[in-house]
Amino acid sequence: MDKTLAFIITKDKHINYIVGLVSAAAKKNYDIKIFIMDRGVFLTENDKFISIIKKNNIGNVSVCEYSCNVNGVSSRTKEFNYASQFENAKMINKLKKHDRIVLF
């Protein structure tokens, strides 16, 4: 893959936009990376969000464990890597000049 589209998701709103962008990027063979934090962690319990991750075989989805704990999200699923903000920093650090980040 020569292009990456990274998502930083901080809210549990805009699910239709997120699903649309992830689907479009997957169709264009972008390398998709997602980091979820703050209220965005509620998407880890959203069937529509989980479905798009599975459908497009997106394996690089990290979720802030601290945000889950603070927001009372206790369920954990295998589709997500529950980790620290360090994963967010690594994701951003690895991006190249032609890559893009979308913030929700």
Backbone as a printed PyTorch tensor [residue, N CA C, xyz], in Angstrom:
tensor([[[  0.8480,  -1.1790,   0.0000],
         [  0.0000,   0.0000,   0.0000],
         [  0.8890,   1.2360,   0.0000]],

        [[  0.5630,   2.1710,  -0.8520],
         [  1.3920,   3.3620,  -0.8310],
         [  0.7220,   4.5570,  -0.1880]],

        [[ -0.5300,   4.4490,   0.1960],
         [ -1.1980,   5.5620,   0.8750],
         [ -1.9300,   5.0660,   2.1110]],

        [[ -1.8310,   5.8740,   3.1580],
         [ -2.5130,   5.5510,   4.4080],
         [ -3.5340,   6.6300,   4.7150]],

        [[ -4.6930,   6.2020,   5.1640],
         [ -5.7000,   7.1170,   5.6860],
         [ -5.8870,   6.7420,   7.1530]],

        [[ -5.4980,   7.6780,   8.0210],
         [ -5.5920,   7.4430,   9.4600],
         [ -6.7980,   8.1870,  10.0160]],

        [[ -7.4890,   7.5410,  10.9070],
         [ -8.6470,   8.1400,  11.5740],
         [ -8.3370,   8.2780,  13.0560]],

        [[ -8.5990,   9.4510,  13.5970],
         [ -8.5930,   9.6470,  15.0400],
         [-10.0310,   9.9750,  15.4030]],

        [[-10.6410,   9.1030,  16.1660],
         [-12.0640,   9.2400,  16.4780],
         [-12.2140,   9.5470,  17.9660]],

        [[-12.7620,  10.7410,  18.2570],
         [-12.9020,  11.1810,  19.6480],
         [-14.3560,  11.3060,  20.0910]],

        [[-15.2780,  11.1000,  19.1500],
         [-16.7060,  11.2330,  19.4710],
         [-17.4540,  10.0220,  18.9310]],

        [[-18.5920,   9.7360,  19.5320],
         [-19.4050,   8.6180,  19.0530],
         [-20.4760,   9.0900,  18.0760]],

        [[-20.3060,  10.2810,  17.5400],
         [-21.2270,  10.8230,  16.5340],
         [-20.6790,  10.5070,  15.1360]],

        [[-21.4250,  10.8900,  14.1440],
         [-20.9730,  10.8490,  12.7430],
         [-20.6760,   9.4380,  12.2300]],

        [[-21.3610,   8.4420,  12.7580],
         [-21.0980,   7.0640,  12.3560],
         [-21.2610,   6.8720,  10.8480]],

        [[-22.2490,   7.5190,  10.2470],
         [-22.4610,   7.3430,   8.8070],
         [-21.2950,   7.8950,   7.9890]],

        [[-20.7280,   9.0200,   8.4070],
         [-19.5650,   9.5820,   7.7150],
         [-18.3460,   8.6760,   7.8820]],

        [[-18.1580,   8.1870,   9.0880],
         [-17.0170,   7.3050,   9.3530],
         [-17.1230,   6.0370,   8.5160]],

        [[-18.2930,   5.4180,   8.5230],
         [-18.5100,   4.1930,   7.7470],
         [-18.3020,   4.4630,   6.2580]],

        [[-18.8150,   5.5780,   5.7680],
         [-18.6580,   5.9250,   4.3560],
         [-17.2060,   6.1290,   3.9590]],

        [[-16.4630,   6.8600,   4.7730],
         [-15.0490,   7.1060,   4.4720],
         [-14.2100,   5.8370,   4.5710]],

        [[-14.4670,   5.0260,   5.5760],
         [-13.7300,   3.7710,   5.7190],
         [-14.0130,   2.8630,   4.5200]],

        [[-15.2620,   2.7670,   4.1200],
         [-15.6340,   1.9310,   2.9650],
         [-14.9750,   2.4220,   1.6850]],

        [[-15.0260,   3.7280,   1.4590],
         [-14.4290,   4.3040,   0.2470],
         [-12.9160,   4.0990,   0.2310]],

        [[-12.2700,   4.3080,   1.3630],
         [-10.8190,   4.1250,   1.4410],
         [-10.4360,   2.6630,   1.2200]],

        [[-11.2230,   1.7590,   1.7670],
         [-10.9570,   0.3270,   1.5850],
         [-11.0880,  -0.0630,   0.1120]],

        [[-12.0930,   0.4850,  -0.5660],
         [-12.2790,   0.1930,  -1.9960],
         [-11.1090,   0.7000,  -2.8280]],

        [[-10.4740,   1.7810,  -2.3770],
         [ -9.3240,   2.3580,  -3.0900],
         [ -8.0050,   1.7550,  -2.6100]],

        [[ -8.0960,   0.7120,  -1.7940],
         [ -6.9250,  -0.0020,  -1.2750],
         [ -5.9930,   0.8490,  -0.4220]],

        [[ -6.5500,   1.8100,   0.2870],
         [ -5.7580,   2.5660,   1.2540],
         [ -5.4380,   1.6650,   2.4410]],

        [[ -4.3080,   1.9030,   3.0500],
         [ -3.9950,   1.2810,   4.3280],
         [ -4.7290,   2.1120,   5.3780]],

        [[ -5.6660,   1.5130,   6.0770],
         [ -6.5110,   2.2450,   7.0270],
         [ -6.0360,   1.9570,   8.4450]],

        [[ -5.8060,   3.0370,   9.1790],
         [ -5.4130,   2.9350,  10.5820],
         [ -6.3870,   3.7760,  11.3930]],

        [[ -6.8100,   3.2540,  12.5290],
         [ -7.8080,   3.9520,  13.3460],
         [ -7.3580,   3.9520,  14.8020]],

        [[ -7.4520,   5.1260,  15.4210],
         [ -7.2520,   5.2300,  16.8670],
         [ -8.4970,   5.8660,  17.4570]],

        [[ -9.0590,   5.2220,  18.4800],
         [-10.3110,   5.6760,  19.0910],
         [-10.0470,   6.0440,  20.5480]],

        [[-10.5550,   7.2310,  20.9380],
         [-10.3810,   7.6750,  22.3230],
         [-11.5650,   8.5350,  22.7440]],

        [[-11.5310,   9.0150,  23.9760],
         [-12.5910,   9.8430,  24.5490],
         [-13.9450,   9.1610,  24.3360]],

        [[-14.9760,   9.9010,  23.9460],
         [-16.3130,   9.3080,  23.7710],
         [-16.4010,   8.4220,  22.5290]],

        [[-15.4030,   8.4700,  21.6850],
         [-15.3770,   7.5970,  20.5170],
         [-15.3720,   6.1210,  20.8840]],

        [[-14.9490,   5.8050,  22.1060],
         [-14.8890,   4.3960,  22.5160],
         [-16.2580,   3.7220,  22.5070]],

        [[-17.3240,   4.5100,  22.5460],
         [-18.6610,   3.9110,  22.4760],
         [-18.9040,   3.2390,  21.1210]],

        [[-18.1380,   3.6150,  20.0970],
         [-18.2710,   2.9670,  18.7870],
         [-17.8320,   1.5030,  18.8380]],

        [[-17.0260,   1.1450,  19.8220],
         [-16.6050,  -0.2560,  19.9340],
         [-17.7590,  -1.1660,  20.3240]],

        [[-18.8850,  -0.5740,  20.7030],
         [-20.0940,  -1.3380,  21.0180],
         [-21.1750,  -1.1390,  19.9600]],

        [[-20.8370,  -0.4380,  18.8850],
         [-21.7870,  -0.1140,  17.8300],
         [-21.7050,  -1.1760,  16.7300]],

        [[-22.8010,  -1.8820,  16.4970],
         [-22.8150,  -2.9710,  15.5060],
         [-22.4460,  -2.5010,  14.1050]],

        [[-22.8930,  -1.3200,  13.7240],
         [-22.5940,  -0.7940,  12.3850],
         [-21.0900,  -0.5590,  12.2270]],

        [[-20.4720,  -0.0050,  13.2550],
         [-19.0320,   0.2580,  13.2180],
         [-18.2460,  -1.0520,  13.1920]],

        [[-18.6070,  -1.9710,  14.0610],
         [-17.9180,  -3.2630,  14.1110],
         [-18.0590,  -3.9900,  12.7760]],

        [[-19.2320,  -3.9100,  12.1810],
         [-19.4890,  -4.5700,  10.9010],
         [-18.5770,  -4.0480,   9.7900]],

        [[-18.3810,  -2.7350,   9.7350],
         [-17.5440,  -2.1640,   8.6680],
         [-16.0740,  -2.5450,   8.8780]],

        [[-15.6620,  -2.6560,  10.1270],
         [-14.2890,  -3.0820,  10.4290],
         [-14.0880,  -4.5220,   9.9550]],

        [[-15.0430,  -5.3900,  10.2730],
         [-14.9570,  -6.7940,   9.8600],
         [-15.0460,  -6.9320,   8.3460]],

        [[-16.0140,  -6.2450,   7.7390],
         [-16.2560,  -6.3610,   6.2980],
         [-15.0190,  -5.9810,   5.4870]],

        [[-14.3100,  -4.9530,   5.9380],
         [-13.1470,  -4.4670,   5.1970],
         [-11.8270,  -5.0040,   5.7320]],

        [[-11.9100,  -5.9750,   6.6410],
         [-10.7110,  -6.6330,   7.1630],
         [ -9.6790,  -5.6460,   7.7110]],

        [[-10.1430,  -4.6610,   8.4520],
         [ -9.2460,  -3.6470,   8.9930],
         [ -8.6830,  -4.1680,  10.3100]],

        [[ -7.3970,  -4.4150,  10.3130],
         [ -6.7720,  -5.0020,  11.4860],
         [ -6.0540,  -4.0090,  12.3740]],

        [[ -5.9530,  -2.7720,  11.9310],
         [ -5.1960,  -1.7840,  12.6990],
         [ -6.1310,  -0.7780,  13.3560]],

        [[ -6.8670,  -1.2380,  14.3690],
         [ -7.7770,  -0.3730,  15.1180],
         [ -7.3860,  -0.4430,  16.5890]],

        [[ -6.8540,   0.6720,  17.0880],
         [ -6.4650,   0.7390,  18.4980],
         [ -7.4460,   1.6090,  19.2640]],

        [[ -7.6950,   1.2150,  20.5000],
         [ -8.6610,   1.9040,  21.3520],
         [ -7.9680,   2.2580,  22.6650]],

        [[ -8.1570,   3.4830,  23.1060],
         [ -7.5640,   3.9360,  24.3610],
         [ -8.2410,   3.2240,  25.5400]],

        [[ -7.4870,   2.3850,  26.2040],
         [ -8.0000,   1.6300,  27.3510],
         [ -8.4700,   2.5740,  28.4590]],

        [[ -7.7250,   3.6360,  28.6980],
         [ -8.0950,   4.6060,  29.7330],
         [ -9.4560,   5.2280,  29.4260]],

        [[ -9.6750,   5.6110,  28.1550],
         [-10.9640,   6.2010,  27.7710],
         [-12.1020,   5.2160,  27.9750]],

        [[-11.8570,   3.9420,  27.7040],
         [-12.8840,   2.9200,  27.9560],
         [-13.2330,   2.8890,  29.4360]],

        [[-12.2250,   2.8750,  30.2640],
         [-12.4510,   2.8050,  31.7110],
         [-13.1850,   4.0360,  32.2250]],

        [[-12.7820,   5.2130,  31.7910],
         [-13.3990,   6.4670,  32.2430],
         [-14.8570,   6.5620,  31.8020]],

        [[-15.1550,   6.0580,  30.5970],
         [-16.5070,   6.1550,  30.0400],
         [-17.3810,   4.9440,  30.3500]],

        [[-16.8680,   4.0000,  31.1120],
         [-17.6750,   2.8480,  31.5130],
         [-17.8940,   1.8140,  30.4280]],

        [[-17.0290,   1.7890,  29.4180],
         [-17.1270,   0.7740,  28.3630],
         [-16.3420,  -0.4400,  28.8480]],

        [[-17.0670,  -1.4640,  29.2500],
         [-16.4010,  -2.6250,  29.8550],
         [-16.2220,  -3.7960,  28.8900]],

        [[-16.9770,  -3.8210,  27.8010],
         [-16.8510,  -4.9380,  26.8610],
         [-15.5760,  -4.7800,  26.0320]],

        [[-14.9620,  -5.9010,  25.7200],
         [-13.7590,  -5.9280,  24.8920],
         [-13.9800,  -6.9660,  23.7970]],

        [[-13.6730,  -6.5970,  22.5580],
         [-13.8240,  -7.5340,  21.4440],
         [-12.4970,  -7.6960,  20.7260]],

        [[-12.3510,  -8.8010,  20.0330],
         [-11.0890,  -9.1340,  19.3700],
         [-10.7790,  -8.2390,  18.1710]],

        [[-11.7650,  -7.4960,  17.6820],
         [-11.5320,  -6.6270,  16.5220],
         [-10.6530,  -5.4230,  16.8530]],

        [[-10.4930,  -5.1430,  18.1330],
         [ -9.7900,  -3.9340,  18.5410],
         [ -8.5920,  -4.2510,  19.4270]],

        [[ -7.5740,  -3.4020,  19.3140],
         [ -6.3940,  -3.4660,  20.1660],
         [ -6.5760,  -2.4270,  21.2730]],

        [[ -6.8260,  -2.8770,  22.4790],
         [ -7.0260,  -1.9650,  23.6120],
         [ -5.6560,  -1.6330,  24.1840]],

        [[ -5.2860,  -0.3510,  24.0930],
         [ -3.9230,   0.0480,  24.4340],
         [ -3.9170,   1.4650,  25.0090]],

        [[ -2.7640,   2.0930,  24.9420],
         [ -2.6110,   3.4410,  25.4940],
         [ -2.5080,   4.4760,  24.3710]],

        [[ -2.3840,   5.7290,  24.7640],
         [ -2.2110,   6.8170,  23.8010],
         [ -0.9110,   6.6620,  23.0130]],

        [[ -0.0220,   5.8390,  23.4900],
         [  1.2250,   5.5930,  22.7720],
         [  0.9460,   5.0440,  21.3730]],

        [[ -0.1070,   4.2360,  21.2270],
         [ -0.4760,   3.7080,  19.9070],
         [ -0.8480,   4.8410,  18.9560]],

        [[ -1.5130,   5.8570,  19.4740],
         [ -1.8660,   7.0330,  18.6830],
         [ -0.5950,   7.7330,  18.2110]],

        [[  0.3440,   7.9310,  19.1190],
         [  1.6060,   8.5890,  18.7730],
         [  2.3740,   7.7900,  17.7230]],

        [[  2.4120,   6.4720,  17.8630],
         [  3.1130,   5.6340,  16.8780],
         [  2.4460,   5.7230,  15.5130]],

        [[  1.1090,   5.6990,  15.4970],
         [  0.3760,   5.7780,  14.2370],
         [  0.7200,   7.0720,  13.5020]],

        [[  0.6830,   8.1780,  14.2100],
         [  0.9580,   9.4750,  13.5910],
         [  2.4150,   9.5690,  13.1540]],

        [[  3.3230,   9.0800,  13.9670],
         [  4.7470,   9.1520,  13.6610],
         [  5.1140,   8.3750,  12.3970]],

        [[  4.3850,   7.3130,  12.1060],
         [  4.6910,   6.4720,  10.9420],
         [  4.1000,   7.0020,   9.6340]],

        [[  3.2580,   8.0200,   9.7120],
         [  2.6560,   8.5500,   8.4920],
         [  3.6990,   9.2520,   7.6370]],

        [[  3.4930,   9.1590,   6.3270],
         [  4.3970,   9.8100,   5.3800],
         [  3.7420,  11.0770,   4.8330]],

        [[  4.4940,  11.8120,   4.0770],
         [  4.0470,  13.1130,   3.5710],
         [  2.7230,  13.0330,   2.8040]],

        [[  2.5370,  11.9950,   2.0300],
         [  1.3360,  11.8760,   1.1900],
         [  0.1460,  11.2290,   1.9150]],

        [[  0.3370,  10.7810,   3.1520],
         [ -0.7500,  10.1800,   3.9260],
         [ -1.6490,  11.2630,   4.5130]],

        [[ -2.8340,  10.8670,   4.9510],
         [ -3.7970,  11.8280,   5.4990],
         [ -4.3780,  11.3190,   6.8130]],

        [[ -4.7820,  12.3040,   7.6440],
         [ -5.4480,  12.0120,   8.9160],
         [ -6.8100,  12.6860,   8.9010]],

        [[ -7.8170,  11.9610,   9.3420],
         [ -9.1630,  12.5160,   9.4820],
         [ -9.5080,  12.4540,  10.9650]],

        [[ -9.9660,  13.5740,  11.5040],
         [-10.3130,  13.6430,  12.9190],
         [-11.8170,  13.8030,  13.0800]],

        [[-12.4070,  12.9220,  13.8790],
         [-13.8290,  13.0240,  14.2170],
         [-13.9510,  13.2600,  15.7030]]])
